[in-house]
Amino acid sequence: MSVRRTGTGKELVWIHGLGESSTSFEPVIAQLPQFAHTLIDLPGYGRSAWIEPISLEPLADHLAAWLRQRPLTAVIGHSMGGVLAVMLAERGAASAIVDIDGNVTRGDCTFSAQTLPYTEAEFTDHGFAEMRAQVYASGVAEPALRTYHAAMCFASPRMFYRQAHDLVTLSLTESMAPRLAALTIPALFIAGVPRGICETSRALLDRHRVRWIGIEPAGHWVYLDQVAMFAAALEHFLA
C-alpha cells in the first residue's frame, strides 16, 4: 500500500472507501492544520499497486500489523474505510476511531451492490466501465461523485469486485452496529443526513446506543459536502 504523511502534531490515520483514494480527504485535512495526517491508499487503489484481490478481514490483519509497529493513534475511515476502522479497533490497532458513513445495513450498499449482477470476469471486462460512466453522469447533481469517478479510474476492478461483495455480505448480517457498540476505545460514527446511510441504519445505531452524529444537509461524502462542520465535529471528538 502507498502511504503519505503531511503536517505536524498529533497523528491521524485516514482510510478511504471502496473505489476511492486518499486524495478525497485533501479538503478536510486542509481544515485541520494542527494535526499530522497519515493518508493511506489501500492495495489496488490510488497510488498503490494492483495486487491479487484481498478480502476485508485479511486486509484488516495487514493494516493492524502495520499500525501496531508505531504508537497507537486515532483512525478515521470513510465508508469501507469506516468498516476497516472498526476491525482495526477490534484488533487493538487504534487509540480511537471515527467511522464516516460506513456500512451498517444492506440499504447502505449503494455502490457495492451494483457489482452483484456480474461475474468477476464480466465486471472486469465491461461492468466497471459501465459503473464509472453512471457515476460520472450522476456527478452533475452531486459534485462529490465527480471526484469519486476520478478515483475509480485508478482502482483495480478485481479488488473493487471482491471488496464490494464483502461489504454486501457484511451489511446483510447487520453486525456492524453491535460491533461498534462493543468497542472499548472511544468511537464516533458520523453520518451524512439525509443522503448518507439509510434511515434503517441510523435507527440500528440508536438501538445499540452507538455514539453517532448526523451532519446535514449532506450525503455519503459528508466531509466534502460540509467540510467546516465535519472538521469541527472531528476536532470536538478528538479533544
C-alpha positions in Angstrom: 0.0 0.0 0.0 1.0 3.6 -0.5 1.4 5.9 2.5 1.7 9.7 2.5 2.3 11.9 5.5 1.7 15.7 5.9 1.8 18.2 8.7 3.0 18.1 12.3 1.2 17.5 15.6 -1.0 14.7 16.9 -1.2 12.0 14.2 -4.4 11.0 12.5 -4.6 8.0 10.1 -7.1 8.2 7.2 -8.5 5.2 5.4 -10.6 5.7 2.2 -13.6 3.8 0.9 -14.4 1.3 -1.8 -13.0 2.6 -5.2 -11.6 5.7 -3.6 -8.2 7.0 -2.8 -6.6 9.2 -0.1 -6.9 12.3 -2.2 -10.6 12.6 -1.3 -9.5 13.7 2.2 -7.4 16.7 1.0 -10.2 19.3 1.5 -10.8 18.3 5.1 -7.2 17.9 6.2 -6.6 21.4 5.0 -9.1 22.4 7.7 -7.1 20.5 10.4 -3.6 22.0 10.2 -2.9 21.3 13.9 -2.6 17.5 13.2 -0.2 15.3 11.3 -2.1 13.3 8.7 -1.2 9.8 7.5 -3.0 9.1 4.3 -3.3 5.5 3.0 -4.0 4.3 -0.4 -5.2 0.7 0.1 -3.8 -2.0 -2.2 -5.4 -1.7 -5.6 -6.4 1.9 -5.2 -4.9 5.3 -5.8 -1.1 5.3 -5.8 -0.9 1.7 -4.6 0.0 -1.3 -6.8 -2.7 -3.6 -8.2 -2.3 -6.9 -6.4 -4.4 -10.1 -6.2 -7.8 -9.3 -4.6 -7.8 -9.4 -0.8 -10.9 -9.6 1.4 -11.6 -7.2 4.2 -10.7 -9.3 7.2 -7.2 -10.2 5.9 -6.7 -6.6 4.8 -7.6 -5.5 8.4 -5.0 -8.0 9.7 -2.4 -6.5 7.4 -3.2 -2.9 8.4 -3.3 -3.8 12.1 0.2 -5.4 11.9 1.5 -2.2 10.3 -0.2 0.1 12.7 1.0 -1.8 15.8 4.6 -1.1 14.8 4.0 2.6 15.8 2.4 4.4 18.7 -1.4 3.9 18.5 -3.4 6.8 17.2 -6.8 7.7 16.0 -8.0 6.0 12.8 -10.6 7.8 10.6 -12.3 5.8 7.9 -14.9 6.6 5.3 -17.4 4.0 4.0 -15.5 0.8 3.6 -12.7 2.6 5.5 -15.1 3.0 8.4 -15.7 -0.7 8.4 -12.0 -1.3 8.4 -11.6 1.2 11.3 -13.9 -0.9 13.4 -11.9 -4.0 12.5 -8.7 -2.3 13.5 -10.2 -1.2 16.8 -11.2 -4.8 17.5 -7.6 -5.9 16.7 -6.1 -3.3 19.2 -4.6 -1.2 16.5 -6.1 2.2 17.2 -6.5 4.5 20.2 -9.8 5.8 18.9 -11.8 5.6 15.7 -14.2 7.7 13.6 -16.4 5.8 11.2 -17.7 8.1 8.5 -20.8 6.7 6.9 -19.6 3.1 7.0 -21.9 0.3 6.0 -24.4 -0.7 8.7 -27.2 -2.5 6.8 -28.0 -3.6 3.2 -29.5 -0.2 2.5 -26.1 1.4 2.6 -24.7 -0.7 -0.3 -25.3 2.0 -2.9 -22.2 1.2 -5.0 -21.1 -2.2 -3.7 -24.5 -3.8 -4.6 -24.0 -2.7 -8.2 -21.4 -5.5 -8.7 -23.9 -8.2 -7.8 -25.4 -8.8 -11.3 -21.9 -9.5 -12.7 -19.4 -12.3 -12.5 -15.9 -11.1 -11.8 -14.9 -11.6 -15.4 -17.9 -9.6 -16.6 -17.3 -6.8 -14.1 -13.6 -6.6 -15.1 -14.4 -6.7 -18.8 -17.2 -4.1 -19.0 -19.2 -3.8 -15.8 -16.8 -1.5 -14.0 -16.5 0.8 -17.0 -20.3 1.0 -17.1 -20.5 1.8 -13.4 -17.9 4.5 -13.8 -19.9 6.1 -16.6 -23.0 6.1 -14.4 -21.1 7.7 -11.5 -19.8 10.4 -13.8 -23.2 11.2 -15.2 -24.7 11.4 -11.7 -22.0 13.9 -10.7 -24.0 16.7 -12.4 -26.4 16.6 -9.4 -23.8 15.5 -6.8 -20.3 17.0 -7.3 -18.7 14.6 -4.9 -19.4 11.8 -7.5 -17.1 13.5 -10.0 -14.2 13.1 -7.6 -15.3 9.5 -7.0 -15.3 8.9 -10.7 -11.7 10.2 -10.9 -10.6 7.8 -8.1 -12.4 4.9 -9.7 -10.3 5.3 -12.8 -7.2 4.3 -10.8 -8.9 1.4 -9.0 -8.4 -2.3 -9.7 -11.7 -3.8 -11.0 -11.0 -7.1 -9.4 -10.2 -5.6 -6.0 -13.3 -3.5 -6.2 -15.4 -6.5 -7.0 -14.1 -8.7 -4.2 -14.4 -6.0 -1.5 -17.8 -4.9 -2.8 -19.1 -8.4 -2.3 -17.5 -8.5 1.2 -19.4 -5.3 2.1 -22.7 -6.6 0.9 -22.3 -9.8 2.8 -21.3 -8.0 6.0 -24.1 -5.5 5.7 -26.7 -8.3 5.4 -25.6 -9.5 8.9 -26.3 -6.1 10.4 -23.4 -6.8 12.8 -21.6 -3.5 12.5 -23.8 -1.5 14.9 -23.3 -4.0 17.8 -19.6 -4.3 17.0 -19.3 -0.5 17.2 -21.2 -0.6 20.5 -18.9 -3.2 21.9 -15.6 -1.3 21.3 -13.6 -0.4 24.4 -11.9 2.6 22.9 -13.6 6.0 22.0 -15.6 5.7 18.8 -17.8 8.1 16.9 -19.9 7.4 13.8 -20.5 10.5 11.6 -23.4 10.2 9.1 -24.4 12.3 6.2 -28.1 13.2 6.6 -30.3 12.7 4.7 -28.3 11.1 1.8 -25.8 9.1 3.7 -26.5 5.8 5.5 -30.2 4.8 5.3 -32.8 5.5 7.9 -32.8 1.9 8.9 -29.1 2.1 9.7 -29.5 5.2 11.8 -32.2 3.5 13.8 -30.0 0.5 14.3 -27.2 2.7 15.6 -29.7 4.2 18.1 -30.9 0.7 19.1 -27.4 -0.3 20.0 -26.6 3.0 21.7 -23.7 3.8 19.3 -22.4 7.3 19.7 -23.2 9.0 16.4 -23.9 12.4 15.0 -25.6 13.4 11.7 -24.4 16.4 9.7 -26.8 17.9 7.3 -27.6 18.5 4.6 -25.0 16.0 3.4 -24.6 12.8 1.5 -22.2 9.9 1.7 -19.2 12.1 1.3 -20.2 14.2 4.3 -16.6 15.5 4.8 -16.8 17.0 1.3 -20.4 18.2 1.4 -19.9 20.0 4.8 -16.2 20.4 5.2 -16.2 23.0 8.0 -18.9 21.3 10.1 -17.2 17.9 9.7 -13.8 19.3 10.7 -15.4 20.9 13.8 -17.1 17.7 14.8 -13.9 15.8 14.4 -12.0 18.3 16.5 -14.6 18.2 19.2 -14.4 14.4 19.4 -10.6 14.2 19.4 -10.4 16.8 22.2 
